[in-house]
Amino acid sequence: MEIMKKVLEKEGVEVLFFNPDADNFSPFSRNDMIITGSPTGGDGLKNIQDFIHKCPYINGGRVSVFVSRQWWGSDKTIKNLMSGVESSGGTVFDFAVIDSDNSAEKFARRLLSLKKTLG
């Protein structure tokens, strides 16, 4: 995540990390692109899924999702996250399974391109 943060901030994008267990959604606005990341499986995934369902800015929002590559379960996890976003009324604009610093950087650059295209 640090690689993505550096790439995005270098281009003037403000990056905020948010605790998915919190109920305070004031850091977000309707105009933000929300990027959710998750480990594959376990409590971390459940916390992110809970966040997706309770965050009011997911509904009608622009969301990108990513997971870290594991030996098993990465594809299923990304599909579950995308399904959660869509069932909460959000639109998934991009997704990635991150397996290296290089893939994290490429994902961040795609997000920058989306930001420029979408405004």
Protein Blocks (a to p, Z undefined) as FASTA:
>chain_A
ZZmmmmmmmnopacddddfkbcbfklpcfkbccdddddeehjklmmmmmmmmmmmklnop
acdddddddfbhklmmmmmmmmmmmmnopacfbdcddfbfklmmmmmmmmmmmmmmnZZ
